[in-house]
Amino acid sequence: MTEDVVIAGAGPNGLMLACELSLAGVRPTVLDRLPGRTQENRANGLVGQVVRALDRRGLYERLSGSAEPPRPSPAFVFGAMPLDLSRLDDNPVYGLPVPQRRIEQVLEERALELGVEIRRGHELTSLSQDEDGVTVEVAGPEGAYRLRTRHLVGADGGHSVTRKLCGIGFPGVTRDGSTSRGGHVTVPAELIDPVTGGLNVPGYGPIPPFMHHRTDHGLFVYAPFPTGTLVHTTEWSQDGDDQPMSLDELRRSIRRVLGADLPFGPPEGEGPHQLRRLTGGNTRLAERFRDHRVLLLGDAAHVHSAIGGPGLNLGLQDAINLGWKLASEIHGWAPPGLLDSYETERRPAAERVVMHTQAQSALIAPGPEVTALRALFGELLRDERTVKHIADMMSGADIRYDLEGTHPLTGRPAPDLVLETETGSVRLAELTRTARPLLFDLTPGAALAGALDGWHDRVDLVAAKPSREGLPTALLLRPDCYVAWASDSPTPDAKERDALRTALTSAFGAAR
Ligand SMILES: Cc1cc2nc3c(=O)[nH]c(=O)nc-3n(C[C@H](O)[C@H](O)[C@H](O)COP(=O)(O)OP(=O)(O)OC[C@H]3O[C@@H](n4cnc5c(N)ncnc54)[C@H](O)[C@@H]3O)c2cc1C
């Protein structure tokens, strides 16, 4: 056996998995068929709990360029309906406006720092499995060769060759009825509202920034990102030109959607600048995420509309969920069923994204019935509980993994705690960057420390004082920062210690 893990695909999700595996002590080999990082830009940003997850690996700072912790966004949009999140006590919608190209660059740099080998220009062409491993056929720049690996992860995108070679179906729907056009442009300064940052389109009126804006004829978005201003339309027809996409085509589309002309010029600066036309779209979910020793990750496992930007919130958190489980399997301490829990935990997350992107697509469609539905939806959004429900769903904060235990935090992402340690105040997000399982013991005198006997090789103890009243007294965190067990008791009794040991065994295998 030459490799522990081969990852097909050096997109954001494959690279994230490579970082997670390396942190867990497994060096994967990553193959990508392209000779270099792609210049295509897809995502313009990250939305949801993934922003906190990246903070917990020290990657938020690299991506945002700020040493400040992430803060939730005061407003967002669902199906082109504004969501006032500033009203929520516990707003889960974090946002990070950073182009996907930059995300991939940062993840690649991190993976290389951690010792990952990335082979670009190496395409997975075939695979076969037996009881002990997977044989992968690769077409490289110097010819074809074979790799033998214990596990293969297909992170090779929506058209995944890995998925097809495993015969895993990809059921769902293809919609042919829409055309989206978008590009970087320069908008005259006098059209920008100095107070709201919105756009005043002559003959149409004000349009807020970063909000999908529905009309009877389609959708319009004005997004003044720090890296350049993007305008975007979606129309419900495929009378798209068969010429290469142009700024004039974008102009004509805006005129059809808004019924008014937006005077804009070509983008300034070096670029690379975006100018694209996309027709139709797919919503599909793989029949299974695992075939023996092969696993699917990210777009290889699920594709859906990009509305609301949920793709990387889903895919990067898939990678963080899979990394430690696959590493445990390779290190030989994974409890039975741990690797299968990748699918049982992440499929429901993917199903929710499929559901809410389809619901949003319905809400932005043309027609008087949809206008009526939107009026009703707008009334429902006056209720804070509805806004919270949608915010939790879009951000992935409503995911609760089915773990044993009665504490309300069990199966949920760890809260953002500040702890007092011997060396001073520290955020939980700074302690989780090793991606090791952690037992936070906040009881007086670290009363739970002894319960870790037999797991010290796999689990680290953090003895600290809570920075305020009302926090749990102990938390067992998985490497993906989900709570495996928690307690509120300042003096945990024998029953609680037993429950802790049960949780340790279920997540990290038997004591040894
Ligand atoms: C227009 C658009 C806008 C989007 N906007 C957002 C957004 O704002 N926010 C958001 O979160 N998400 C957004 N998304 C979704 C996001 O871009 C995807 O979810 C993300 O790229 C998926 O990453 P991945 O690593 O799974 O796959 P990919 O990014 O597709 O990467 C797959 C990699 O595998 C390689 N590969 C393919 N086949 C092989 C093979 N046989 N052997 C080796 N390598 C192979 C490819 O070269 C590629 O590098 C958008 C998507 C689109 C299309």
The ligand as a MOL file (V3000), in Angstrom:
LIG
                    3D

  0  0  0     0  0            999 V3000
M  V30 BEGIN CTAB
M  V30 COUNTS 53 58 0 0 0
M  V30 BEGIN ATOM
M  V30 1 C -21.9200 30.3870 -10.7700 0
M  V30 2 C -21.6940 29.7910 -9.4240 0
M  V30 3 C -21.7140 30.6130 -8.3090 0
M  V30 4 C -21.5230 30.0690 -7.0470 0
M  V30 5 N -21.5600 30.8970 -5.9610 0
M  V30 6 C -21.3490 30.3780 -4.7440 0
M  V30 7 C -21.2980 31.2300 -3.5980 0
M  V30 8 O -21.4390 32.4660 -3.6900 0
M  V30 9 N -21.0560 30.6650 -2.3880 0
M  V30 10 C -20.8560 29.3180 -2.2640 0
M  V30 11 O -20.6420 28.8600 -1.1440 0
M  V30 12 N -20.8780 28.4890 -3.3230 0
M  V30 13 C -21.1070 28.9780 -4.5550 0
M  V30 14 N -21.1030 28.1580 -5.6280 0
M  V30 15 C -20.8640 26.7050 -5.4300 0
M  V30 16 C -19.3740 26.3730 -5.3060 0
M  V30 17 O -18.6580 27.0270 -6.3290 0
M  V30 18 C -19.1850 24.8630 -5.3970 0
M  V30 19 O -20.0190 24.2710 -4.4150 0
M  V30 20 C -17.7240 24.4550 -5.1700 0
M  V30 21 O -16.8890 24.8560 -6.2280 0
M  V30 22 C -17.6110 22.9430 -5.0420 0
M  V30 23 O -16.2900 22.6280 -4.7230 0
M  V30 24 P -15.7200 21.1600 -4.9620 0
M  V30 25 O -14.3350 21.1930 -4.4280 0
M  V30 26 O -16.6740 20.1570 -4.4320 0
M  V30 27 O -15.7500 20.9650 -6.5520 0
M  V30 28 P -15.0700 21.8340 -7.6980 0
M  V30 29 O -14.8630 23.2370 -7.2690 0
M  V30 30 O -15.8690 21.5730 -8.9190 0
M  V30 31 O -13.6300 21.1820 -7.8610 0
M  V30 32 C -13.4800 19.9020 -8.4280 0
M  V30 33 C -12.0240 19.7400 -8.8490 0
M  V30 34 O -11.8670 18.3870 -9.3100 0
M  V30 35 C -11.0510 18.4100 -10.4740 0
M  V30 36 N -11.3610 17.1850 -11.2320 0
M  V30 37 C -12.4810 16.8940 -11.9160 0
M  V30 38 N -12.4050 15.6610 -12.4240 0
M  V30 39 C -11.2150 15.1590 -12.0560 0
M  V30 40 C -10.5610 13.9160 -12.2740 0
M  V30 41 N -11.1100 12.9240 -12.9910 0
M  V30 42 N -9.3200 13.7120 -11.7390 0
M  V30 43 C -8.7410 14.7010 -10.9870 0
M  V30 44 N -9.3250 15.8990 -10.7780 0
M  V30 45 C -10.5380 16.1110 -11.2880 0
M  V30 46 C -11.4190 19.6910 -11.1830 0
M  V30 47 O -10.3870 20.1160 -12.0490 0
M  V30 48 C -11.6330 20.6470 -10.0060 0
M  V30 49 O -10.4360 21.3270 -9.6710 0
M  V30 50 C -21.2990 28.6630 -6.9110 0
M  V30 51 C -21.2600 27.8380 -8.0330 0
M  V30 52 C -21.4550 28.3880 -9.2840 0
M  V30 53 C -21.4030 27.4900 -10.4870 0
M  V30 END ATOM
M  V30 BEGIN BOND
M  V30 1 1 1 2
M  V30 2 1 2 3
M  V30 3 2 2 52
M  V30 4 2 3 4
M  V30 5 1 4 5
M  V30 6 1 4 50
M  V30 7 2 5 6
M  V30 8 1 6 7
M  V30 9 1 6 13
M  V30 10 2 7 8
M  V30 11 1 7 9
M  V30 12 1 9 10
M  V30 13 2 10 11
M  V30 14 1 10 12
M  V30 15 2 12 13
M  V30 16 1 13 14
M  V30 17 1 14 15
M  V30 18 1 14 50
M  V30 19 1 15 16
M  V30 20 1 16 17
M  V30 21 1 16 18
M  V30 22 1 18 19
M  V30 23 1 18 20
M  V30 24 1 20 21
M  V30 25 1 20 22
M  V30 26 1 22 23
M  V30 27 1 23 24
M  V30 28 2 24 25
M  V30 29 1 24 26
M  V30 30 1 24 27
M  V30 31 1 27 28
M  V30 32 2 28 29
M  V30 33 1 28 30
M  V30 34 1 28 31
M  V30 35 1 31 32
M  V30 36 1 32 33
M  V30 37 1 33 34
M  V30 38 1 33 48
M  V30 39 1 34 35
M  V30 40 1 35 36
M  V30 41 1 35 46
M  V30 42 1 36 37
M  V30 43 1 36 45
M  V30 44 2 37 38
M  V30 45 1 38 39
M  V30 46 1 39 40
M  V30 47 2 39 45
M  V30 48 1 40 41
M  V30 49 2 40 42
M  V30 50 1 42 43
M  V30 51 2 43 44
M  V30 52 1 44 45
M  V30 53 1 46 47
M  V30 54 1 46 48
M  V30 55 1 48 49
M  V30 56 2 50 51
M  V30 57 1 51 52
M  V30 58 1 52 53
M  V30 END BOND
M  V30 END CTAB
M  END
